Amino acid sequence: MGLSSMLARVSCAAAVLVLAGCGGGEVGGTVSGLGSGLSVTLLNNGADALSVPRNGSFTFAQRLDPDSAYAVTVGTQPVGQTCSVANGSGTLDAQGSSVDNVSVSCAFIASLRGTVNGLASGLSLVLSNGSERLAVTADGAFAFATVLADGTRYDVQVVTQPAIGGCSVSNGSGLFYADRFSDIVVSCN
């Protein structure tokens, strides 16, 4: 075997090792329609959880080997929204090429939403919007179940204060328009 033939074989072997060392392809895509301040948790093959806090592109951390199957699903929906996945499953090609066309589309299923801050552990409060009541038992995001039509008047109030301290509502009233709604903030002390 001549020197040039040996170099060609070594070069090909090195290229195979380099490609194998990359760990395969990535799985990713884009998220759209996610509300401000919300996040959606995505799973690939039931694991590799990825929390996505904004619209735009995403990529799972775990790379997949060539010819490996992938299945992107929603692990945790954003509060007051539902997200669906398109182009979420398939198999990487024999070269392990990355997939970047998974599409996650989110839409609001509850109109009035917001956050509670400062509610002490073990305490609760009850919010109302007209006749609809919502019990809140912890700090964090909340959403009323009713979907409002654009132009509907809303007036969110605390109807039952926590046993200790008090809570106040900011941005709790007005006319609802989905494209410009600002989240309600309930502050407790």
C-alpha positions as MATLAB code, in Angstrom:
seq = 'MGLSSMLARVSCAAAVLVLAGCGGGEVGGTVSGLGSGLSVTLLNNGADALSVPRNGSFTFAQRLDPDSAYAVTVGTQPVGQTCSVANGSGTLDAQGSSVDNVSVSCAFIASLRGTVNGLASGLSLVLSNGSERLAVTADGAFAFATVLADGTRYDVQVVTQPAIGGCSVSNGSGLFYADRFSDIVVSCN';
ca = [
       0.000    0.000    0.000;
       1.397    3.378   -1.006;
       1.771    6.401    1.264;
      -1.033    8.350   -0.433;
      -3.411    5.396   -0.066;
      -2.574    5.086    3.654;
      -3.091    8.843    4.185;
      -6.462    8.676    2.448;
      -7.597    5.838    4.754;
      -6.346    7.672    7.871;
      -8.090   10.851    6.694;
     -11.391    9.019    6.157;
     -11.096    7.307    9.556;
     -10.419   10.669   11.224;
     -13.456   12.192    9.498;
     -15.660    9.346   10.748;
     -14.342    9.811   14.307;
     -14.928   13.564   14.165;
     -18.511   13.079   12.975;
     -19.166   10.413   15.586;
     -17.686   12.675   18.271;
     -20.276   15.355   17.497;
     -22.886   13.201   19.210;
     -25.428   13.230   16.395;
     -28.055   15.758   15.478;
     -29.983   18.333   17.424;
     -33.765   18.609   17.594;
     -35.292   22.070   17.649;
     -37.712   24.498   16.097;
     -39.742   27.574   17.009;
     -42.342   28.611   19.570;
     -45.003   31.168   18.651;
     -47.982   32.720   20.454;
     -46.503   32.334   23.950;
     -47.773   35.065   26.271;
     -45.417   37.574   27.872;
     -43.949   36.300   31.144;
     -45.108   32.726   30.510;
     -43.148   29.586   29.685;
     -43.836   26.186   28.153;
     -41.940   23.001   29.017;
     -41.164   20.746   26.068;
     -40.039   17.117   26.177;
     -38.188   15.075   23.585;
     -38.921   11.345   23.751;
     -40.569   11.878   27.149;
     -37.376   13.308   28.673;
     -34.778   16.059   28.060;
     -37.122   18.698   29.551;
     -36.649   22.166   28.091;
     -38.351   25.247   29.556;
     -38.922   27.855   26.830;
     -39.638   31.343   28.290;
     -40.288   33.282   25.066;
     -41.264   33.060   21.434;
     -38.516   32.154   18.990;
     -36.179   29.277   18.358;
     -35.358   26.424   20.731;
     -32.986   23.455   20.686;
     -32.939   20.476   23.037;
     -29.654   19.914   24.871;
     -29.434   16.179   24.149;
     -28.113   15.314   20.697;
     -29.465   12.185   19.015;
     -27.556    9.503   17.130;
     -28.127    8.993   13.401;
     -31.314    7.029   12.638;
     -32.732    7.865   16.110;
     -36.398    8.657   16.590;
     -37.546   11.909   18.161;
     -40.966   12.878   19.557;
     -41.461   16.423   20.848;
     -44.422   16.902   23.216;
     -45.612   19.550   25.673;
     -44.694   18.579   29.231;
     -46.196   21.585   31.038;
     -48.609   24.049   29.447;
     -48.286   27.777   30.186;
     -50.856   29.159   32.636;
     -53.974   30.194   30.723;
     -52.675   28.868   27.400;
     -52.540   25.636   25.459;
     -49.693   24.782   23.101;
     -49.692   22.224   20.314;
     -46.800   20.661   18.405;
     -46.529   20.235   14.617;
     -43.733   18.299   12.863;
     -42.886   16.957   16.313;
     -41.902   13.399   15.491;
     -39.720   11.582   13.053;
     -36.329    9.936   12.653;
     -32.955   11.557   12.078;
     -31.368   10.578    8.788;
     -28.377    8.221    8.483;
     -25.958   11.172    8.764;
     -27.588   12.411   11.977;
     -28.580   15.746   10.426;
     -30.241   18.160   12.844;
     -33.987   18.825   12.757;
     -35.084   22.447   13.113;
     -38.658   22.467   11.830;
     -40.619   21.506   14.967;
     -43.360   24.102   15.414;
     -44.959   24.831   18.804;
     -48.010   27.102   18.590;
     -49.588   28.526   21.744;
     -52.996   30.169   22.169;
     -54.803   31.654   25.134;
     -57.608   29.595   26.601;
     -58.219   31.933   29.546;
     -58.433   35.663   29.144;
     -57.785   37.066   32.596;
     -54.463   35.973   33.972;
     -51.711   37.288   36.172;
     -49.439   36.596   39.099;
     -49.680   36.598   42.879;
     -46.636   37.831   44.810;
     -45.976   37.725   48.563;
     -48.627   35.190   49.603;
     -47.197   33.393   52.639;
     -46.899   29.600   52.513;
     -50.033   27.826   53.721;
     -52.297   30.823   53.105;
     -54.845   31.362   50.354;
     -57.080   34.039   48.877;
     -60.072   34.143   46.564;
     -60.273   36.402   43.523;
     -63.438   37.289   41.645;
     -64.391   38.693   38.285;
     -68.147   39.259   38.437;
     -69.656   35.941   39.528;
     -66.567   33.869   38.671;
     -64.411   32.919   41.660;
     -60.824   31.655   41.667;
     -59.056   30.255   44.752;
     -55.306   30.944   44.813;
     -53.179   28.891   47.223;
     -49.608   29.902   46.314;
     -47.457   32.593   44.749;
     -47.140   32.418   40.996;
     -49.275   32.496   37.893;
     -53.060   32.208   37.850;
     -55.790   32.304   35.211;
     -59.565   32.520   35.286;
     -61.293   29.758   33.308;
     -63.683   31.967   31.329;
     -62.546   33.162   27.912;
     -63.618   36.767   27.344;
     -64.571   38.326   24.038;
     -62.771   41.502   23.026;
     -64.452   44.571   24.514;
     -65.739   42.750   27.633;
     -65.497   44.738   30.870;
     -63.635   43.016   33.710;
     -63.130   43.917   37.383;
     -60.944   41.523   39.378;
     -61.073   41.914   43.151;
     -59.887   40.033   46.231;
     -63.123   38.748   47.808;
     -61.449   36.642   50.515;
     -58.196   37.918   51.992;
     -55.600   35.517   53.447;
     -55.908   34.790   57.190;
     -52.767   36.879   57.803;
     -51.937   40.068   55.926;
     -53.746   41.543   52.966;
     -53.569   41.600   49.191;
     -54.243   44.303   46.627;
     -54.892   44.118   42.869;
     -53.098   46.136   40.169;
     -54.367   46.303   36.579;
     -57.527   44.545   37.746;
     -60.175   46.379   35.739;
     -60.857   47.699   32.286;
     -61.969   46.512   28.873;
     -60.442   43.250   27.709;
     -58.663   43.119   24.337;
     -56.576   39.970   23.813;
     -53.872   41.646   21.722;
     -53.039   44.269   24.348;
     -54.000   42.754   27.708;
     -51.493   43.364   30.520;
     -51.348   40.735   33.249;
     -53.090   41.367   36.567;
     -50.769   41.621   39.572;
     -51.927   40.663   43.066;
     -49.498   41.856   45.751;
     -49.740   40.463   49.288;
     -48.001   41.491   52.505;
];
